[in-house]
């Protein structure tokens, strides 16, 4: 057989969809209808139906190519497939990455029979049983022992997805938040008692099977900050910072919503500015505009995090990463809005580091040893900003107003709720 043909013969389809695929809207609506609606699916699996999630992609494949589906022995996630290469046999899907499929019941960590049935027949046997994320799933394949000199006793710990691995890499603990301030902004939250909603995602926690992690993504992140910087601060971060330094916490009651592209959370587009009296206005002075942008971005994050069940605890800390985490004045606003200290870390490629930490944790008897104990000798993050005294009192009322105005904008654009 020519080189490469053996590999091709292993797969029932030649191309797999990736996370950017959005062609499964019909399958998403079908899945939600099967279990009683989007909210019911979110309560069951941690997320409403999303086009890129694996269950809906499987449903599309089954409907459009039933022959290929029937010839499929095993369906893997990228994470479990990578582990399978090291094992030389099929690796199970871990709870945490399995939470991003619209198939796993996140409360009891088993596949939902209703969701499986809505997607395709005989799906459970093609997926295999899910396992805790810190499970040792077997010993390394003899191929790696013979060709690369791995020790025969080398164990393989269940692989997981990039987002759960990042939570491990940043060493989040209960009550902590990781904020990635990049092209889009992403929040990772450690939750004890989640409240699944139509926004964001709830996953099983990759380092503590009794707890959960949440993920919220905001499209209008650094690109929006850079636009306002270019428009109002002569394309200078230094000038941008001066505006934050010269304006007061709370911005004299002025609030702004800045969404040049349709936002994910919430679904709003456009720029909307409100005076202290809640009147919509067409513009702010340049420095007020800059503070309104940054305060608004962080108030939205806190409001929607709380909607998923997150609460700031006395020991809560924020770990900030991404390009904007290098701007101390932006981090100061983050600390003030959340009322908790903000730390930064030198860890690059947190998903890779987290994967190494997780392997170490799995080999240290997994759930019997706290993850925090395993990584206690890792470098500590550095304090970048502490909340200004009185910040909580300033933002308490503003957060309520921001949430109210967000609903007003949504009602204006969508119409009143049915």
C-alpha positions, 0 to 999 in steps of 0.5 A: 500500500502506498505511504499515506493510504493506510492512514486514509483508510482509517478514517470514515470521512476525509475532512472534519469540521473545526470550531469556526463551522456554523453550518449546523443551525438546523441541527441546533434547533432540532436538538433544543426542541427535543429537550424542551428548549434552549434553556433546558439544554443549557441546564442539561449540558452547560450550553444552549445549542451551538453550531460548532459543538460536536453533537450538532456536527455529528447530527449533520454528518449522520443526516447528510452522509449516513453511510459514512456514519454507519462505517464509523467505529469511534468518534473522538474529540481532537483532545481524545484523538491526540491521546489515542495516538500515544496509547495506540488505542482509543482514548476516552473523552474527558469530562471537561472537554466533553462538556463542549459537545451539547451531549454530556450531562454536566451534573452527573457526568454521563451522556444524555440519552435524549441528546444522543438520540436527537443527534444520531443512532448508536452514538454512545457506543461510538463515543465510549464512556467519558472519564474524569479529566485527571484519569490515567487512561493507560500506558504508552504504546509500544511504538513510542517505546521502541522508536523514541525510547519512552519508558514502558511504564510511562502513563498517559493522563486523559487529554482535555481541550485548550480552554480547560487546559488554560484554566489549569495553566493559570492555576485558578482556584475556587472563586478566581477569574482569569481574564484574557484581554486579547482581540476578543476578551475571554473570562474563565471562572471557577464555579462551585454552583453554576447557573447555566443560562443562554449566555456563555458555557459551563464546563466540568472543571478540569482539575476538580471534578466536584466543581465547574468552570465557566467561559464567557467570550466578548468579541469587542475586546482589544480591537475596540480599545485600539479603535477608540485609542486611534480615534481619541488618543492619537494612537497612543496608549500613553495618551489613553492611559492619561485619560483613565488617570485624569477621570474619576471612578464611576465617570461622573455617572456616564456609561457607554456601550461600544460594539462595532461588531455584533457582540456575543454577550449580549447580542448588541451592535453599535455605540450607545452612550448615556448620561448620569440621568440615563439620557442617551447622548451622541458623544462624550468628551474624549477622556470621558469616552475612554473611561466609559469604554473601559468601565463598560467592558468590565461592568459587562463582564462582571454582570454576565459572570454573575448571571452564570452563578459567579460571586466574588469571594474574600480570597478571589483574585483576577489573573489577567493575560493578553495584550491589554494586561500590560497596561496598568491603568486598564488593570486598575479599572478592572480591579476597581469594577470587580473589587478584587486584586488583579495579578499578572503572570509571565506564563506564556502558552498557558494551555501547554503549561496547564497540560503539563500540570494536569499530567503531573496531577493525574500521576499524583493520584488525581482527585485524591490530591488537590491540584493546588498541592501539586502546583504549589512550587510553580512561580506565583503571579505578580500583583498588578493592581489593588482595588481603590478604597471605596470602589465597591460603593462607587460601582454597586449602583453603576452596575445595576444601571448598566444592566438596566440600560443593557436591557433597554438597548436589547428591547429597542433592537429586538422588541419586548420579550414574548 
